[in-house]
Amino acid sequence: MGRKVTAADIQVEIAKGAFRPHTALSNMALSYFQSDKNYFARTIFPMCPVSLSADNYYIFSKEDLLRDSWKRKPAYGKVEPAVLGENGQTYACQVDQMIVGIDQIRQTDLIRRQGPSIRDPRQQRTRMIATQANIHQDVLFAKNFFKAGVWENEFAGVDSVSVTGKQFIKFTNGNSDPISFIEERATEMEELTGRRPNRMALGVNVYNALKKHPAILERVKYSGSTANPAMVNANVLSQLFEMERLSVQRSIMNNAALGEEAKMQYIGDPNAFLLAYATDSPAVDEPSAGYIFTWDMLGNGNVLPIRQYEGEQGTHSEFIEGLMATDMKKTGDDLAMFFKDAV
């Protein structure tokens, strides 16, 4: 009768490679979650929490507020009262939902294999929902703010020094001067609204072109040293263009339907950029080019509730659900400028 095989014997055989148990690494797996730094929807316009899915907000007349209504008081009389016009606009938050399932029978096998930490399916699915919520918000931002046809002040880049109307020289053309061009547009906005743009959103190709543009390199070439050579990054560009915030639209998505060949692409137009004035938070005495209205549809203050529930009896399944209700709305058309085909 042979000797009884012990756990120590099995461990020795595993170490030799003679026996390979059906397991998975516990410290490594491949998951293409994007860095939170890539997402841009919340970097430009403020989020405005609302208690109702739809309601009104006031817009006070720019023309009346910026008029000089002071007049010389007549003897024994009085001046006419100044007028402050107002009108109402509406927002409407629509509810979006994402559901992902868990096969409890299949999961039993995965757990017993002693796989990676994400073998907890609820943890993995919750992160998947949160990640795709960021993608969805960036998609909505690009659709509502970062594309041609949205803003009245829209400019088109051309690869020529002969520009007319709302054209400008592409930044990939050596004859362009991005710093002077953006300064001129900022001055135009300030003269028309009293607000200078303080936000700048760059498509990836525009950002790459600006980093190596001769006019910009000339401004920074003496700011470095041998140990720390001068470099152009988002922070440098923000200072050169006098912006409080400058973001690069780096997030990507698979734009193919389930079952189709993958179609990976940047969510924001990589060849465009946006200038805008916006507040850091909701305000009643400041204008903003846009707002992101967010409604807590379950009434608990959470704008992205994620819940778990069991599947139908006999299916041995459960589901993780995410909900989100937003309205990304243009609120000040004269406080933004969109530039397409910049490179």
C-alpha positions as CSV (number, residue, x, y, z in Angstrom):
1,M,0.0,0.0,0.0
2,G,1.5,3.3,-1.1
3,R,2.3,6.2,1.2
4,K,-0.5,8.7,1.8
5,V,0.0,11.9,-0.2
6,T,0.1,14.9,2.0
7,A,-0.4,18.6,1.4
8,A,3.3,19.1,1.6
9,D,3.9,16.6,-1.1
10,I,1.5,18.4,-3.4
11,Q,3.2,21.7,-2.7
12,V,6.5,20.1,-3.7
13,E,5.0,18.8,-7.0
14,I,3.6,22.2,-7.7
15,A,6.9,23.9,-7.1
16,K,8.6,21.4,-9.5
17,G,5.9,22.1,-12.2
18,A,4.9,18.5,-12.2
19,F,1.4,19.3,-11.1
20,R,-0.4,22.5,-12.1
21,P,-3.7,23.3,-10.3
22,H,-6.4,25.1,-12.1
23,T,-6.0,28.5,-10.5
24,A,-5.4,32.1,-11.5
25,L,-3.0,34.7,-10.3
26,S,-4.2,36.5,-7.2
27,N,-2.2,39.7,-7.8
28,M,-2.6,40.3,-11.5
29,A,-5.3,40.6,-14.2
30,L,-5.9,42.8,-17.2
31,S,-8.6,45.4,-17.0
32,Y,-8.7,48.5,-19.2
33,F,-10.0,51.0,-16.7
34,Q,-9.1,54.5,-17.7
35,S,-7.3,56.9,-15.3
36,D,-9.7,59.3,-13.7
37,K,-7.4,62.1,-14.9
38,N,-8.6,61.4,-18.5
39,Y,-12.2,62.4,-18.0
40,F,-13.1,66.0,-18.7
41,A,-16.9,66.6,-18.4
42,R,-16.6,68.0,-14.9
43,T,-13.5,70.1,-15.5
44,I,-15.1,73.0,-17.5
45,F,-18.6,73.8,-16.3
46,P,-19.9,73.6,-12.7
47,M,-22.3,70.9,-11.5
48,C,-25.6,72.2,-10.1
49,P,-27.5,69.8,-7.9
50,V,-31.3,70.2,-8.2
51,S,-34.2,68.8,-6.2
52,L,-36.6,68.5,-9.1
53,S,-36.1,66.7,-12.4
54,A,-37.2,69.8,-14.3
55,D,-37.7,73.5,-13.3
56,N,-37.0,77.1,-14.3
57,Y,-34.1,79.4,-13.7
58,Y,-33.8,83.2,-14.2
59,I,-31.6,85.1,-16.7
60,F,-31.3,88.8,-15.9
61,S,-30.7,91.1,-18.8
62,K,-27.0,91.7,-19.6
63,E,-27.9,94.9,-21.5
64,D,-29.8,96.3,-18.5
65,L,-27.1,95.3,-16.0
66,L,-24.3,96.8,-18.0
67,R,-26.0,100.1,-18.8
68,D,-25.2,103.3,-17.0
69,S,-28.6,104.2,-15.6
70,W,-27.4,107.1,-13.4
71,K,-28.8,110.5,-14.3
72,R,-28.6,114.0,-13.0
73,K,-31.4,114.6,-10.5
74,P,-33.6,117.5,-11.6
75,A,-34.5,120.2,-9.1
76,Y,-37.7,119.3,-7.2
77,G,-38.0,116.1,-9.2
78,K,-36.6,112.7,-9.6
79,V,-35.2,110.5,-12.4
80,E,-37.1,107.7,-14.0
81,P,-36.6,104.2,-12.4
82,A,-34.0,102.0,-14.0
83,V,-35.3,98.8,-15.7
84,L,-33.9,95.3,-15.1
85,G,-35.3,92.8,-17.5
86,E,-35.5,89.1,-16.8
87,N,-36.6,85.9,-18.5
88,G,-36.9,82.3,-17.5
89,Q,-35.3,79.2,-19.0
90,T,-35.8,75.6,-18.1
91,Y,-33.6,72.5,-17.5
92,A,-34.8,68.9,-17.7
93,C,-32.8,66.0,-16.3
94,Q,-33.3,62.7,-18.0
95,V,-32.6,59.4,-16.2
96,D,-30.0,57.1,-17.7
97,Q,-29.5,53.6,-16.4
98,M,-26.9,50.8,-16.6
99,I,-27.4,47.2,-15.4
100,V,-24.8,44.5,-15.4
101,G,-25.4,40.9,-14.2
102,I,-23.6,38.2,-12.2
103,D,-24.0,34.5,-12.8
104,Q,-23.8,33.0,-9.3
105,I,-23.1,29.5,-10.6
106,R,-20.2,30.6,-12.8
107,Q,-18.9,32.8,-10.0
108,T,-18.6,29.8,-7.7
109,D,-16.0,28.3,-10.0
110,L,-14.0,31.5,-10.2
111,I,-13.9,32.0,-6.4
112,R,-12.6,28.4,-5.9
113,R,-9.8,29.1,-8.4
114,Q,-8.5,31.7,-6.0
115,G,-8.2,34.3,-8.7
116,P,-7.4,38.0,-8.4
117,S,-8.9,40.4,-5.9
118,I,-11.5,41.3,-8.4
119,R,-13.0,37.8,-8.1
120,D,-15.6,39.6,-6.0
121,P,-17.9,40.3,-8.9
122,R,-19.9,43.0,-7.1
123,Q,-16.7,45.1,-6.6
124,Q,-15.7,44.6,-10.3
125,R,-19.2,45.4,-11.6
126,T,-19.6,48.5,-9.4
127,R,-16.3,49.9,-10.7
128,M,-17.4,49.0,-14.3
129,I,-20.6,51.0,-13.8
130,A,-18.7,54.0,-12.2
131,T,-16.1,54.0,-15.0
132,Q,-18.8,53.9,-17.8
133,A,-20.6,56.7,-16.0
134,N,-17.6,58.8,-16.5
135,I,-17.5,57.8,-20.2
136,H,-21.2,58.6,-20.5
137,Q,-20.8,62.0,-19.0
138,D,-17.9,62.8,-21.4
139,V,-20.0,61.7,-24.3
140,L,-22.8,64.0,-23.2
141,F,-20.4,66.9,-22.7
142,A,-19.0,66.4,-26.2
143,K,-22.5,66.2,-27.7
144,N,-23.8,69.3,-25.9
145,F,-20.8,71.5,-25.6
146,F,-17.7,70.3,-27.6
147,K,-18.8,70.1,-31.2
148,A,-19.6,72.3,-34.2
149,G,-23.0,73.8,-34.4
150,V,-23.5,74.3,-30.7
151,W,-22.1,77.8,-30.1
152,E,-22.9,80.9,-32.0
153,N,-19.3,82.0,-31.9
154,E,-17.7,79.3,-34.0
155,F,-14.4,79.5,-35.8
156,A,-12.9,77.2,-38.4
157,G,-9.2,76.6,-39.0
158,V,-7.7,76.8,-42.5
159,D,-4.3,75.9,-43.8
160,S,-3.7,79.2,-45.4
161,V,-2.6,82.7,-44.4
162,S,-5.5,84.2,-46.2
163,V,-8.4,84.1,-43.7
164,T,-11.7,85.8,-43.8
165,G,-14.7,86.1,-41.4
166,K,-14.5,83.5,-38.7
167,Q,-11.5,81.6,-40.1
168,F,-8.1,81.3,-38.4
169,I,-4.8,79.8,-39.4
170,K,-4.4,76.2,-38.2
171,F,-2.0,75.8,-35.4
172,T,0.0,73.2,-37.4
173,N,0.8,76.0,-39.9
174,G,4.1,77.8,-39.0
175,N,2.5,81.2,-39.8
176,S,0.0,80.9,-37.0
177,D,0.4,82.7,-33.7
178,P,-1.8,80.9,-31.1
179,I,-1.0,83.2,-28.2
180,S,-2.0,86.4,-30.1
181,F,-5.0,84.7,-31.7
182,I,-6.5,83.5,-28.3
183,E,-5.7,86.8,-26.7
184,E,-7.7,88.6,-29.4
185,R,-10.7,86.3,-29.0
186,A,-10.5,86.6,-25.2
187,T,-10.6,90.4,-25.6
188,E,-13.6,90.2,-27.9
189,M,-15.5,88.2,-25.3
190,E,-14.6,90.5,-22.5
191,E,-15.8,93.6,-24.5
192,L,-19.1,91.9,-25.2
193,T,-19.9,90.4,-21.8
194,G,-17.6,91.9,-19.2
195,R,-16.1,88.4,-18.7
196,R,-12.8,87.1,-20.0
197,P,-12.7,83.3,-20.7
198,N,-11.2,81.4,-17.8
199,R,-11.7,77.8,-19.1
200,M,-10.0,76.1,-22.1
201,A,-10.7,72.6,-23.3
202,L,-8.2,71.2,-25.8
203,G,-8.6,68.2,-28.1
204,V,-5.5,65.9,-28.0
205,N,-4.2,66.8,-31.4
206,V,-4.5,70.5,-30.6
207,Y,-2.7,70.1,-27.3
208,N,0.1,68.1,-29.1
209,A,0.4,70.9,-31.8
210,L,0.6,73.6,-29.2
211,K,3.4,71.9,-27.2
212,K,5.7,72.0,-30.2
213,H,4.6,75.3,-31.8
214,P,7.5,77.6,-32.4
215,A,5.8,80.7,-31.0
216,I,5.1,78.9,-27.7
217,L,8.6,77.2,-27.5
218,E,10.1,80.7,-28.0
219,R,8.3,81.9,-24.9
220,V,9.6,79.1,-22.6
221,K,13.0,78.3,-23.9
222,Y,14.9,80.4,-21.3
223,S,12.9,79.1,-18.4
224,G,14.7,75.8,-18.1
225,S,18.2,74.6,-17.1
226,T,20.5,71.8,-18.1
227,A,19.2,69.5,-15.4
228,N,15.6,70.6,-15.9
229,P,15.1,71.7,-19.5
230,A,12.1,73.8,-20.5
231,M,9.0,71.8,-21.2
232,V,5.5,72.7,-22.5
233,N,2.7,71.0,-20.6
234,A,-0.9,71.8,-19.7
235,N,0.2,74.0,-16.8
236,V,2.5,76.1,-19.0
237,L,-0.2,76.6,-21.6
238,S,-2.7,77.6,-19.0
239,Q,-0.4,80.3,-17.8
240,L,0.5,81.5,-21.3
241,F,-3.2,81.7,-22.3
242,E,-4.2,83.2,-18.8
243,M,-6.7,80.4,-18.0
244,E,-7.8,79.3,-14.6
245,R,-8.4,75.8,-15.9
246,L,-7.1,74.1,-19.0
247,S,-8.1,70.5,-19.7
248,V,-7.1,68.0,-22.4
249,Q,-9.9,65.8,-23.7
250,R,-8.1,62.5,-23.3
251,S,-10.8,60.0,-22.5
252,I,-11.5,57.3,-25.1
253,M,-14.4,54.9,-25.8
254,N,-15.3,51.9,-27.9
255,N,-17.8,53.4,-30.4
256,A,-18.8,50.0,-31.8
257,A,-21.9,48.1,-30.8
258,L,-21.7,44.8,-28.9
259,G,-20.6,42.1,-31.3
260,E,-19.0,44.5,-33.8
261,E,-15.3,45.1,-34.3
262,A,-13.9,47.5,-31.8
263,K,-13.7,51.1,-32.8
264,M,-11.6,53.0,-30.2
265,Q,-11.5,56.7,-30.5
266,Y,-11.2,59.9,-28.4
267,I,-14.6,61.1,-27.1
268,G,-13.8,64.8,-27.6
269,D,-13.0,66.0,-31.1
270,P,-9.1,65.8,-31.0
271,N,-8.8,68.7,-33.6
272,A,-11.0,71.2,-31.8
273,F,-10.8,73.5,-28.7
274,L,-13.2,75.5,-26.6
275,L,-12.9,78.8,-24.8
276,A,-15.4,79.6,-22.1
277,Y,-16.2,81.6,-19.0
278,A,-17.6,79.5,-16.2
279,T,-17.9,79.7,-12.4
280,D,-16.4,77.1,-10.0
281,S,-19.8,76.4,-8.4
282,P,-23.5,77.5,-9.0
283,A,-23.9,81.2,-8.5
284,V,-26.8,83.8,-8.5
285,D,-24.7,86.8,-9.3
286,E,-22.4,85.4,-11.9
287,P,-23.0,84.1,-15.5
288,S,-21.7,80.8,-16.8
289,A,-21.5,79.5,-20.4
290,G,-22.8,76.1,-19.3
291,Y,-24.1,74.1,-16.3
292,I,-24.4,70.4,-15.6
293,F,-27.7,70.0,-13.7
294,T,-27.7,66.8,-11.6
295,W,-30.8,65.3,-10.0
296,D,-30.8,62.8,-7.2
297,M,-33.7,60.8,-8.5
298,L,-33.9,58.6,-5.3
299,G,-34.0,61.5,-3.0
300,N,-30.9,60.5,-1.0
301,G,-28.5,63.1,-2.3
302,N,-26.5,60.6,-4.3
303,V,-26.3,61.6,-8.0
304,L,-24.9,58.2,-9.0
305,P,-26.7,55.6,-6.9
306,I,-25.5,52.0,-7.4
307,R,-27.8,49.3,-6.1
308,Q,-27.8,45.5,-6.1
309,Y,-30.8,43.2,-6.4
310,E,-31.5,39.4,-7.0
311,G,-32.6,38.0,-10.3
312,E,-35.7,36.0,-10.8
313,Q,-36.2,32.8,-8.9
314,G,-34.3,29.9,-10.4
315,T,-31.9,32.0,-12.5
316,H,-29.2,32.0,-9.8
317,S,-28.3,35.5,-10.9
318,E,-28.0,39.0,-9.4
319,F,-27.7,42.4,-10.9
320,I,-25.9,45.7,-10.2
321,E,-27.7,48.8,-11.3
322,G,-26.5,52.4,-11.7
323,L,-28.7,55.5,-12.2
324,M,-27.8,59.0,-13.3
325,A,-29.9,62.0,-14.2
326,T,-28.3,65.1,-15.8
327,D,-28.9,67.9,-18.1
328,M,-25.8,69.5,-19.7
329,K,-27.2,72.8,-20.8
330,K,-25.8,75.8,-22.6
331,T,-26.7,78.7,-20.4
332,G,-24.7,81.6,-21.8
333,D,-24.1,81.5,-25.5
334,D,-22.0,84.6,-25.6
335,L,-19.6,83.2,-23.0
336,A,-18.0,80.5,-25.1
337,M,-16.2,80.2,-28.4
338,F,-15.7,76.9,-30.3
339,F,-12.8,76.4,-32.7
340,K,-13.0,73.4,-35.1
341,D,-10.3,72.1,-37.4
342,A,-7.6,73.8,-35.4
343,V,-5.0,71.4,-36.6
